[in-house]
């Protein structure tokens, strides 16, 4: 397979770097404002080791050749202008490198987009090529699933023999089972259909036989229960009637006895009431007599108590008088002891006793 020559923009980085260096060596000194990197050389300049050095050497050459007298205003202006030119070179190189870096960042996105387009296209083509096989596999899967579902249905019908259902329901399942035709339509599953149907028919046959026997036994038991319930009902009705008659007789006897008891109780209550009235009159008379005796005794007792109280009060008064007279005599003698005559001392004590002397009192 022949190789086509690469276009100029696809030259190797080394080739570009060599060309750039050769051109710089031949170029005369240039003003720093005129430094420029051609777009087709930018990637090589910024990715080849030392490819940027010739551009920096040009700036350095201008710096070394620059000479200004800063003692003059013109010299200082030239220094300021020259420094600004160097800054402009820095800004230009940095901006060029940044623009190149931003452009390189888009390359992975474009590659990923191309990869996705290739994957999607080839996936679609692969699906297109495989579509007939996929459709056949889906149809085959559905065909096999249909056979398996039909065989499972046969097995389900046979399993009804184990359920607690009536013999009629089992016969309906057997009729459905017998309606299933085993033949060429069963394809490679014909033997499986046959085995499943044979087993299911046997299961349902045995289940129907057992269920019919069970239902017959249950019917017989139901009849026996019905007869027993009828007998129990008749016995219960006879017992109720008998108990009702006995109760009516017992109620009548109890009512007569209750009436007799009520009459006897009324007579007894009447006798007791009369006796109670008589006893109450007797009690009231006795109470009146008792109250009269108590009143007489109380009056006598109160008179005796009043007499005794008066005697006690007189005795107390007499004792108090004797005690007061003694206290007065003792006080008078004490006053006499300081040279006061007895009559005058007695008068002083009387004045004190009667409260006629302020702030002085006798303690008895």
SEZA-422756 format. One record per residue: residue number from 0; residue in one letter; x, y, z of N, C-alpha, C in turn. Coordinates in steps of 0.2 Angstrom, whole numbers, m for minus. Each point is the difference from the previous one (the first is absolute). Layout:
<nodes>
NUM, A, X, Y, Z, X, Y, Z, X, Y, Z
...
</nodes>
This chain:
<nodes>
0, X, 4, m6, 0, m4, 6, 0, 4, 6, 0
1, X, 0, 4, m5, 5, 6, m1, m2, 6, 5
2, X, 5, 3, 2, m1, 6, 5, 0, 6, m4
3, X, m5, 4, 2, m1, 7, m3, 4, 5, 4
4, X, 3, 5, m3, 4, 5, 3, m4, 4, 5
5, X, 2, 2, 5, m3, 4, 5, m1, 7, m2
6, X, m5, 3, 1, m1, 7, m2, 4, 4, 5
7, X, 2, 7, m2, 4, 4, 4, m2, 0, 7
8, X, m6, 0, 1, m2, 1, 7, 1, m6, 4
9, X, 2, m5, m3, 1, m7, 4, 7, m1, 0
10, X, 5, 5, 0, 7, m1, 1, 1, m2, 7
11, X, 6, m4, 1, 2, m2, 7, 2, 6, 4
12, X, m1, 0, 6, 3, 5, 4, 7, 2, 0
13, X, 4, m5, m1, 7, 1, m1, 2, 3, m7
14, X, m4, m1, m5, 1, 3, m6, m2, 8, 0
15, X, m5, 1, 4, m2, 7, 1, 5, 4, 4
16, X, 2, m3, 5, 5, 3, 5, 7, 2, m4
17, X, 2, m5, m4, 6, 1, m4, m1, 6, m5
18, X, m6, 0, m3, m1, 6, m5, 0, 6, 4
19, X, m3, 0, 6, m1, 7, 4, 7, 2, 2
20, X, 4, m4, 2, 7, 2, 3, 4, 2, m6
21, X, 0, m3, m6, 4, 2, m6, m3, 7, m2
22, X, m6, 1, 0, m3, 7, m2, 3, 5, 4
23, X, 0, m1, 7, 2, 5, 5, 7, 1, m1
24, X, 4, m5, m1, 8, 2, m1, 1, 4, m6
25, X, m4, 0, m5, 1, 4, m6, m3, 7, 0
26, X, m5, 0, 5, m4, 7, 1, 5, 5, 3
27, X, m1, 6, m3, 4, 6, 3, m3, 2, 7
28, X, 3, 4, 4, m3, 2, 7, m6, 3, m1
29, X, m5, m1, 4, m7, 3, m1, m2, 3, 6
30, X, m5, 5, 0, m3, 3, 5, m4, m5, 4
31, X, 0, 0, 7, m4, m4, 4, m7, 0, m1
32, X, m3, 6, m3, m7, 0, m1, m2, m4, m6
33, X, 5, m2, m4, m1, m4, m7, 1, m7, 1
34, X, 1, m3, 6, 1, m7, 1, m7, m3, m1
35, X, 0, m5, m4, m6, m4, m2, 1, m7, m1
36, X, m4, m4, 2, 0, m8, m1, m5, m1, m5
37, X, 2, m3, m6, m5, m2, m5, m5, m6, 3
38, X, m6, 0, m1, m5, m5, 2, 2, m7, m1
39, X, 3, m1, m6, 2, m7, m2, 6, m2, 4
40, X, 4, 4, 3, 6, m1, 4, m2, 0, 8
41, X, m5, 2, 2, m2, 2, 7, 1, m7, 4
42, X, m3, m5, m2, 0, m6, 4, 7, m3, 1
43, X, 4, 0, m6, 7, m2, 1, 4, 5, 4
44, X, m1, 6, 0, 4, 5, 4, m1, m1, 8
45, X, m7, m2, 1, m2, 0, 7, 1, m7, 3
46, X, 1, m5, m4, 1, m7, 2, 7, m3, m1
47, X, 4, 3, m5, 7, m2, m1, 5, 3, 5
48, X, 4, m4, 4, 4, 3, 5, 5, 5, m3
49, X, 0, 6, 3, 4, 5, m2, m2, 4, m7
50, X, m5, m2, m3, m2, 3, m6, m2, 7, 1
51, X, m2, 2, 7, m2, 7, 1, 6, 4, 2
52, X, 6, m3, 1, 6, 4, 2, 2, 5, m5
53, X, 0, m2, m7, 2, 6, m5, m4, 6, 1
54, X, m7, m1, 1, m4, 6, 1, 2, 4, 6
55, X, 2, m3, 5, 2, 3, 6, 7, 3, m1
56, X, 4, m3, m4, 7, 2, m1, m1, 7, m4
57, X, m5, 1, m4, 0, 6, m4, m2, 6, 5
58, X, m4, m2, 5, m2, 5, 5, 6, 2, 4
59, X, 4, m5, 2, 6, 1, 4, 5, 4, m4
60, X, 1, m1, m7, 4, 4, m4, m1, 7, 0
61, X, m7, 1, 0, m2, 7, 0, 1, 4, 6
62, X, m1, m4, 6, 1, 2, 6, 8, 2, 1
63, X, 4, m5, m2, 7, 2, 1, 3, 6, m5
64, X, m4, 1, m5, 2, 5, m5, m3, 7, 3
65, X, m5, 0, 4, m3, 6, 2, 4, 4, 5
66, X, 0, 6, m1, 4, 5, 4, m4, 7, 0
67, X, m1, 2, 6, m4, 6, 1, 3, 4, 6
68, X, 0, 6, 0, 2, 5, 5, m6, 2, 4
69, X, 0, m3, 6, m6, 1, 5, 1, 6, 3
70, X, 5, 4, m1, 1, 7, 3, m4, 5, m4
71, X, m3, m2, m6, m4, 5, m4, m7, m3, 0
72, X, m5, 4, m1, m7, m2, m1, m1, m4, m6
73, X, 4, 1, m5, m1, m4, m6, 3, m7, 1
74, X, 6, m1, 4, 2, m6, 2, m4, m4, 4
75, X, m3, 3, 5, m5, m3, 4, m6, m3, m4
76, X, m3, 4, m4, m5, m2, m4, 1, m6, m5
77, X, 7, 0, m2, 2, m5, m5, 0, m7, 5
78, X, 3, 1, 6, 0, m6, 4, m7, m3, 1
79, X, m5, 5, 2, m7, m2, 1, m3, m3, m6
80, X, 1, 2, m6, m3, m2, m6, 3, m7, m1
81, X, 7, m1, 1, 3, m6, m2, m2, m6, 5
82, X, m1, 2, 6, m3, m5, 5, m7, m2, m2
83, X, m4, 5, m2, m7, m2, m2, 0, m5, m6
84, X, 5, 1, m5, 1, m4, m6, 1, m7, 2
85, X, 5, m1, 5, 1, m7, 3, m6, m3, 3
86, X, m4, 4, 4, m6, m2, 2, m5, m2, m5
87, X, 0, 3, m5, m5, m2, m6, 2, m6, m3
88, X, 7, m1, m1, 2, m7, m2, m2, m5, 5
89, X, 1, 1, 6, m2, m5, 5, m8, m2, m1
90, X, m4, 5, 0, m7, 0, m1, m2, m4, m7
91, X, 4, 1, m5, m1, m3, m6, 1, m7, 0
92, X, 6, m2, 3, 2, m7, 0, m4, m4, 5
93, X, m2, 3, 5, m5, m3, 5, m6, m1, m3
94, X, m3, 5, m3, m7, m1, m4, 0, m5, m5
95, X, 6, 0, m4, 0, m5, m6, 0, m7, 3
96, X, 4, m1, 6, 1, m7, 3, m7, m2, 3
97, X, m4, 5, 3, m6, m2, 3, m5, m1, m6
98, X, 0, 3, m5, m5, m1, m6, 2, m7, m3
99, X, 6, m2, 0, 2, m6, m3, m2, m6, 5
100, X, 0, 1, 6, m2, m4, 6, m7, m1, m1
101, X, m4, 5, 0, m8, 0, m1, m2, m4, m6
102, X, 4, 1, m6, m2, m4, m6, 2, m7, 1
103, X, 5, m2, 4, 2, m7, 1, m5, m4, 4
104, X, m3, 4, 5, m5, m3, 4, m6, m2, m4
105, X, m2, 3, m5, m6, m2, m4, 1, m7, m4
106, X, 7, m2, m1, 1, m6, m4, m3, m6, 3
107, X, 1, m1, 7, m3, m6, 3, m7, m1, m1
108, X, m4, 6, 0, m7, 0, m1, m2, m2, m7
109, X, 4, 3, m5, m1, m2, m7, 1, m8, m1
110, X, 6, m2, 3, 1, m7, 0, m5, m4, 3
111, X, m3, 2, 6, m5, m4, 3, m7, 0, m4
112, X, m1, 6, m3, m6, 0, m5, 1, m4, m6
113, X, 6, m1, m3, 1, m4, m5, m1, m8, 2
114, X, 3, m1, 6, m1, m7, 2, m7, m2, 1
115, X, m4, 5, 4, m7, m2, 1, m4, m1, m7
116, X, 2, 4, m5, m3, m1, m6, 1, m6, m3
117, X, 7, m2, 0, 2, m7, m2, m4, m5, 3
118, X, 0, 0, 7, m3, m5, 4, m8, m1, m2
119, X, m3, 6, 0, m7, 0, m1, m2, m3, m7
120, X, 4, 2, m5, m1, m2, m7, 1, m8, m1
121, X, 6, m2, 3, 1, m7, 0, m4, m4, 4
122, X, m3, 2, 6, m5, m4, 4, m6, 0, m4
123, X, m2, 5, m4, m6, 0, m4, 1, m5, m6
124, X, 5, 0, m3, 2, m5, m5, 0, m7, 2
125, X, 3, m1, 6, 0, m7, 3, m7, m2, 2
126, X, m4, 4, 3, m7, m1, 1, m4, m2, m7
127, X, 2, 4, m5, m4, m1, m7, 2, m7, m2
128, X, 7, m2, 0, 2, m6, m2, m3, m6, 4
129, X, m1, 1, 7, m2, m5, 4, m8, m1, 1
130, X, m3, 5, m3, m8, 1, 1, m3, m7, m2
131, X, 1, m3, m6, m3, m6, m1, 1, m5, 5
132, X, 6, m1, 2, 1, m5, 5, m3, 2, 7
133, X, 0, 6, 2, m4, 2, 6, m7, m1, m1
134, X, m3, 1, m5, m7, m1, m1, m2, m8, 0
135, X, 5, m4, m3, m1, m7, 1, 1, m2, 7
136, X, 4, 2, 3, 1, m2, 7, m6, 2, 5
137, X, m2, 6, m1, m6, 2, 3, m6, m4, m1
138, X, m1, m2, m7, m6, m4, m2, 1, m7, 3
139, X, 7, m3, 0, 1, m6, 3, m1, 0, 8
140, X, 2, 5, 3, m1, 1, 7, m8, 0, 2
141, X, m4, 3, m4, m7, 1, 1, m3, m7, m1
142, X, 3, m4, m6, m3, m6, m1, 1, m5, 5
143, X, 7, 0, 3, 1, m5, 5, m4, 2, 7
144, X, 0, 7, 1, m4, 2, 6, m8, m3, m1
145, X, m2, 1, m6, m7, m2, m1, m1, m8, 2
146, X, 5, m4, m3, m1, m7, 2, 1, m1, 7
147, X, 5, 3, 4, 1, m1, 7, m6, 2, 4
148, X, m3, 6, m2, m6, 2, 3, m6, m5, m1
149, X, m1, m3, m6, m5, m5, m1, 1, m6, 4
150, X, 7, m2, 1, 1, m6, 4, m1, 1, 7
151, X, 2, 7, 2, m1, 2, 7, m8, 0, 2
152, X, m4, 2, m5, m7, 0, 1, m3, m7, 1
153, X, 3, m5, m4, m2, m7, 1, 2, m3, 7
154, X, 6, 2, 2, 2, m2, 7, m4, 4, 5
155, X, m3, 6, m1, m4, 3, 5, m7, m3, 0
156, X, m2, m2, m6, m7, m4, 1, 1, m6, 4
157, X, 6, m4, m1, 1, m6, 4, 0, 1, 7
158, X, 4, 6, 2, 1, 2, 7, m7, 2, 3
159, X, m5, 1, m4, m7, 1, 4, m2, m6, 4
160, X, 3, m6, m2, m3, m6, 4, 2, 1, 7
161, X, 5, 4, 2, 3, 1, 7, m4, 5, 3
162, X, m4, 4, m3, m3, 6, 3, m7, m2, 3
163, X, m2, 4, 5, m7, m2, 3, m5, 3, m4
164, X, m2, m3, m6, m5, 2, m4, m5, m6, m1
165, X, m5, 2, m3, m5, m5, m1, 1, m5, m6
166, X, m3, m6, 0, 1, m5, m5, m2, 3, m7
167, X, m5, 5, 0, m3, 3, m6, 6, 4, m3
168, X, 3, 4, 4, 6, 4, m2, 5, m4, m3
169, X, 2, m5, 3, 5, m5, m2, m2, m3, m7
170, X, m6, m1, m1, m2, m3, m6, 0, 5, m6
171, X, m1, 7, 2, 0, 5, m5, 8, 1, m2
172, X, 4, m1, 5, 7, 0, m2, 2, m5, m4
173, X, m3, m6, 1, 2, m6, m4, m3, 1, m7
174, X, m6, 3, m1, m3, 1, m7, 5, 5, m3
175, X, 2, 5, 3, 5, 5, m3, 7, m4, m2
176, X, 2, m4, 4, 6, m4, m1, m1, m4, m7
177, X, m6, m4, 0, m1, m4, m6, m1, 4, m6
178, X, m2, 6, 0, m1, 4, m6, 7, 2, m3
179, X, 6, m1, 4, 6, 2, m3, 3, m6, m4
180, X, 1, 2, m7, 2, m5, m5, 8, 0, 0
181, X, 2, m6, 1, 8, m2, m1, 1, m2, m7
182, X, 4, 4, m3, 2, m2, m7, 5, 4, m3
183, X, 1, 1, m7, 5, 3, m3, 1, 8, 2
184, X, m6, 3, 2, 1, 7, 2, 4, 1, 6
185, X, 1, m6, 4, 4, 0, 6, 7, 1, m1
186, X, 2, m2, m7, 7, 1, m2, 5, m5, 4
187, X, 6, 2, 2, 4, m4, 3, m2, m1, 8
188, X, m5, 3, 2, m2, 0, 7, m6, m5, 0
189, X, m1, m4, m5, m6, m5, 0, 1, m5, 5
190, X, 6, m3, 1, 0, m5, 6, m1, 3, 6
191, X, 2, 7, 2, m1, 3, 6, m7, 1, 1
192, X, m4, 2, m5, m7, 1, 0, m3, m7, 2
193, X, 2, m5, m3, m3, m6, 1, 1, m3, 7
194, X, 6, 1, 3, 1, m2, 7, m4, 4, 5
195, X, 0, 7, m1, m3, 4, 4, m8, m2, 0
196, X, m3, m1, m6, m7, m1, 0, m1, m7, 3
197, X, 4, m5, m1, m1, m7, 3, 0, 1, 7
198, X, 5, 3, 3, 0, 1, 7, m6, 4, 3
199, X, m2, 5, m3, m5, 4, 2, m7, m3, 0
200, X, m1, m5, m6, m6, m4, 0, m1, m4, 5
201, X, 6, m4, 2, 0, m4, 5, m1, 3, 7
202, X, 3, 6, 1, m1, 4, 6, m7, 2, 1
203, X, m3, 2, m5, m7, 2, 0, m5, m6, 1
204, X, 1, m5, m3, m4, m6, 1, 0, m2, 7
205, X, 6, m1, 3, 1, m2, 7, m3, 5, 4
206, X, 1, 7, m1, m3, 5, 4, m8, 0, 0
207, X, m3, m1, m6, m7, 0, m1, m3, m6, 4
208, X, 3, m6, m1, m2, m6, 4, 0, 1, 8
209, X, 6, 3, 2, 0, 1, 7, m5, 5, 2
210, X, 0, 6, m4, m5, 5, 2, m7, m2, 0
211, X, m2, m4, m5, m7, m3, 0, m1, m4, 6
212, X, 5, m4, 2, m1, m5, 6, m1, 5, 6
213, X, 4, 5, 0, 0, 5, 6, m7, 3, 0
214, X, m2, 3, m6, m6, 3, 0, m6, m4, 2
215, X, 0, m7, m2, m5, m4, 2, 0, m1, 7
216, X, 6, m1, 3, 0, m1, 8, m3, 6, 3
217, X, 2, 6, m3, m2, 7, 3, m8, 0, 0
218, X, m2, m2, m6, m8, 0, m1, m3, m4, 5
219, X, 3, m6, 1, m3, m5, 5, 0, 3, 7
220, X, 6, 3, 2, 1, 3, 6, m5, 6, 1
221, X, m1, 4, m5, m5, 5, 0, m7, m2, 1
222, X, m2, m6, m3, m6, m3, 1, m1, m2, 7
223, X, 5, m3, 3, 0, m3, 7, m1, 6, 4
224, X, 4, 6, m1, m1, 6, 4, m6, 3, 0
225, X, m4, 0, m6, m6, 2, m1, m5, m4, 4
226, X, 0, m6, 0, m5, m4, 4, 1, 1, 7
227, X, 7, 0, 2, 1, 2, 7, m3, 6, 2
228, X, 1, 5, m4, m2, 7, 2, m8, 0, 0
229, X, m3, m4, m4, m8, m1, 0, m2, m3, 7
230, X, 4, m5, 2, m2, m4, 6, 2, 5, 6
231, X, 5, 4, 0, 2, 4, 5, m5, 6, 0
232, X, m2, 2, m6, m5, 5, 0, m7, m2, 4
233, X, m2, m6, m2, m6, m3, 3, 0, m1, 7
234, X, 6, m3, 2, 1, m1, 7, 0, 7, 4
235, X, 3, 5, m3, 1, 7, 3, m7, 3, 1
236, X, m4, m1, m6, m7, 3, 0, m4, m4, 6
237, X, 0, m6, 0, m3, m4, 5, 2, 2, 7
238, X, 6, 1, 1, 3, 2, 7, m2, 7, 2
239, X, 0, 4, m5, m3, 7, 1, m7, 0, 2
240, X, m4, m4, m4, m7, 0, 2, m1, m3, 7
241, X, 4, m5, 2, m1, m3, 6, 2, 4, 6
242, X, 6, 4, m2, 2, 4, 5, m4, 6, 1
243, X, m4, 2, m5, m5, 6, 0, m6, m2, 4
244, X, m2, m6, m1, m6, m3, 4, 2, 0, 8
245, X, 6, m3, 1, 3, m1, 7, 0, 7, 3
246, X, 3, 5, m4, 1, 7, 3, m7, 3, 1
247, X, m5, m1, m4, m6, 3, 1, m3, m3, 6
248, X, 0, m6, 1, m2, m3, 6, 3, 2, 7
249, X, 7, 1, m1, 4, 2, 5, m1, 7, 2
250, X, m1, 4, m5, m2, 7, 1, m7, 1, 3
251, X, m5, m4, m2, m6, 0, 3, 0, m1, 8
252, X, 4, m6, 1, 1, m2, 7, 4, 5, 4
253, X, 5, 3, m3, 4, 5, 3, m5, 6, 2
254, X, m4, 2, m5, m4, 6, 1, m5, m1, 5
255, X, m3, m6, 1, m5, m1, 5, 4, 0, 7
256, X, 6, m3, 0, 4, 0, 6, 1, 7, 2
257, X, 2, 4, m5, 2, 7, 1, m6, 4, 2
258, X, m6, m1, m2, m6, 3, 2, m1, m1, 7
259, X, 0, m7, 2, m1, m2, 7, 5, 4, 4
260, X, 7, 0, m2, 5, 3, 4, m2, 7, 1
261, X, m2, 3, m5, m1, 8, 0, m6, 1, 5
262, X, m5, m4, 0, m6, 0, 4, 2, m1, 8
263, X, 4, m5, 1, 3, m1, 6, 4, 5, 3
264, X, 4, 3, m5, 5, 5, 1, m4, 7, 2
265, X, m6, 1, m3, m4, 6, 1, m3, m1, 7
266, X, m2, m6, 2, m3, m1, 6, 5, 1, 6
267, X, 6, m3, m2, 5, 1, 5, 2, 7, 1
268, X, 1, 4, m5, 2, 7, 0, m5, 4, 4
269, X, m7, m2, m1, m5, 3, 4, 0, m1, 7
270, X, 2, m6, 2, 0, m2, 7, 6, 4, 3
271, X, 6, 0, m4, 6, 3, 3, m1, 7, 0
272, X, m4, 3, m4, m2, 7, 0, m4, 2, 6
273, X, m5, m4, 2, m4, 1, 6, 4, 0, 6
274, X, 4, m6, 0, 5, m1, 6, 5, 6, 0
275, X, 2, 2, m5, 5, 6, 0, m3, 6, 2
276, X, m7, 1, m2, m3, 6, 3, m1, 0, 7
277, X, m2, m6, 3, m1, m1, 7, 6, 1, 3
278, X, 6, m3, m2, 6, 1, 3, 2, 8, 0
279, X, m1, 3, m6, 2, 7, 0, m4, 4, 5
280, X, m7, m1, 1, m4, 4, 5, 3, m2, 7
281, X, 2, m6, 1, 3, m2, 7, 6, 3, 1
282, X, 5, 0, m6, 6, 4, 1, m1, 7, 1
283, X, m4, 3, m4, m1, 7, 1, m2, 2, 8
284, X, m5, m4, 3, m2, 1, 6, 6, m1, 5
285, X, 4, m5, m1, 6, m1, 4, 5, 5, m1
286, X, 0, 3, m6, 5, 5, m1, m2, 7, 4
287, X, m7, 1, 0, m3, 6, 3, 2, m1, 7
288, X, m1, m6, 3, 1, m1, 7, 8, 1, 2
289, X, 4, m3, m5, 7, 1, 1, 2, 7, 0
290, X, m3, 4, m5, 2, 7, 0, m2, 4, 6
291, X, m6, m2, 3, m2, 4, 6, 4, m2, 6
292, X, 2, m6, 0, 5, m2, 6, 7, 3, m2
293, X, 2, 1, m6, 6, 3, m1, 0, 7, 1
294, X, m6, 3, m1, m1, 8, 1, 1, 1, 7
295, X, m4, m4, 4, 0, 1, 7, 7, m1, 3
296, X, 3, m5, m2, 7, m1, 2, 5, 5, m2
297, X, m1, 3, m6, 4, 5, m2, m1, 6, 4
298, X, m6, 2, 1, m2, 6, 4, 3, m1, 7
299, X, 0, m6, 3, 2, m1, 7, 8, 1, 0
300, X, 3, m3, m6, 7, 0, 0, 3, 7, m1
301, X, m4, 4, m5, 2, 7, m1, 0, 4, 6
302, X, m6, m1, 4, 0, 3, 7, 5, m1, 4
303, X, 2, m7, 1, 5, m2, 4, 7, 3, m2
304, X, 1, 0, m7, 6, 3, m3, 1, 7, 1
305, X, m6, 4, 0, 0, 7, 1, 1, 2, 8
306, X, m2, m4, 4, 1, 0, 7, 7, m1, 1
307, X, 3, m5, m2, 7, m2, 1, 4, 5, m3
308, X, m1, 3, m6, 4, 5, m3, 0, 6, 4
309, X, m6, 2, 3, 0, 6, 4, 4, m1, 6
310, X, m1, m6, 3, 4, m1, 6, 8, 0, m2
311, X, 2, m3, m5, 7, 1, m2, 2, 7, m2
312, X, m4, 4, m3, 1, 7, m1, 1, 4, 6
313, X, m4, m2, 5, 0, 4, 6, 7, m2, 4
314, X, 1, m7, 0, 6, m2, 3, 6, 3, m4
315, X, 0, 1, m6, 6, 2, m4, 0, 8, 2
316, X, m5, 3, 0, 0, 7, 2, 3, 1, 7
317, X, m2, m4, 4, 2, 1, 7, 8, m2, 0
318, X, 2, m5, m4, 7, m1, 0, 4, 5, m3
319, X, m3, 3, m5, 4, 6, m4, 0, 6, 5
320, X, m5, 1, 4, 0, 5, 4, 5, m1, 6
321, X, 0, m6, 2, 5, m1, 6, 7, 1, m3
322, X, 1, m3, m6, 7, 1, m4, 2, 7, m1
323, X, m5, 4, m2, 1, 7, m1, 1, 4, 6
324, X, m4, m2, 5, 2, 4, 7, 7, m2, 2
325, X, 2, m6, m1, 6, m2, 2, 6, 4, m4
326, X, m1, 0, m6, 5, 4, m5, 0, 7, 3
327, X, m6, 3, 1, 0, 7, 2, 3, 1, 7
328, X, m1, m5, 5, 3, 1, 6, 8, m1, m1
329, X, 2, m4, m4, 7, m1, m1, 3, 6, m3
330, X, m3, 3, m5, 2, 7, m3, 0, 5, 5
331, X, m5, 1, 4, 0, 5, 5, 5, m1, 5
332, X, 2, m6, 2, 5, m1, 5, 7, 2, m3
333, X, 1, m1, m7, 6, 2, m3, 1, 7, 0
334, X, m6, 4, m1, 0, 7, 0, 2, 3, 7
335, X, m4, m4, 5, 2, 2, 7, 7, 0, 1
336, X, 3, m5, m3, 7, m1, 2, 5, 6, m2
337, X, m3, 4, m4, 5, 6, m2, m2, 6, 4
338, X, m5, m1, 5, m1, 5, 5, m7, 4, m1
339, X, m4, m3, m4, m7, 3, m1, m4, m3, 4
340, X, m5, 4, 3, m5, m3, 5, m4, m5, m3
341, X, m3, m4, 4, m4, m6, m2, m6, 2, m4
342, X, m4, 5, 3, m6, 2, m3, 2, 3, m7
343, X, 5, 4, 0, 2, 3, m7, 2, m5, m5
344, X, 4, m5, 3, 2, m5, m5, m6, m4, m3
345, X, m5, m1, 5, m6, m4, m3, m4, 4, m5
346, X, 0, 7, 1, m3, 4, m5, 4, 0, m7
347, X, 7, 0, 0, 4, 0, m6, m2, m7, m4
348, X, 0, m5, 4, m1, m7, m3, m7, 0, m3
349, X, m5, 3, 3, m7, 1, m3, 0, 4, m6
350, X, 4, 5, 0, 0, 5, m6, 3, m4, m6
351, X, 6, m4, 2, 3, m4, m6, m5, m5, m2
352, X, m3, m4, 4, m5, m5, m2, m5, 2, m4
353, X, m3, 6, 1, m5, 3, m4, 2, 4, m6
354, X, 7, 0, m1, 2, 3, m7, 1, 7, 0
355, X, 0, 3, 7, 0, 7, 0, 7, 3, 0
356, X, 5, m5, 0, 7, 2, 0, 3, m2, m7
357, X, 2, 5, m4, 2, m2, m7, 6, m4, 0
358, X, 1, m4, m5, 6, m4, m1, 2, m5, 6
359, X, m5, m1, 4, 1, m5, 6, m5, m4, 0
360, X, 1, m7, 1, m5, m5, 1, 2, m5, 5
361, X, m5, m4, 2, 2, m5, 5, m1, m7, m4
362, X, 4, m5, 1, 0, m6, m3, m3, m5, 5
363, X, m6, m3, m1, m3, m5, 5, 2, m7, m2
</nodes>
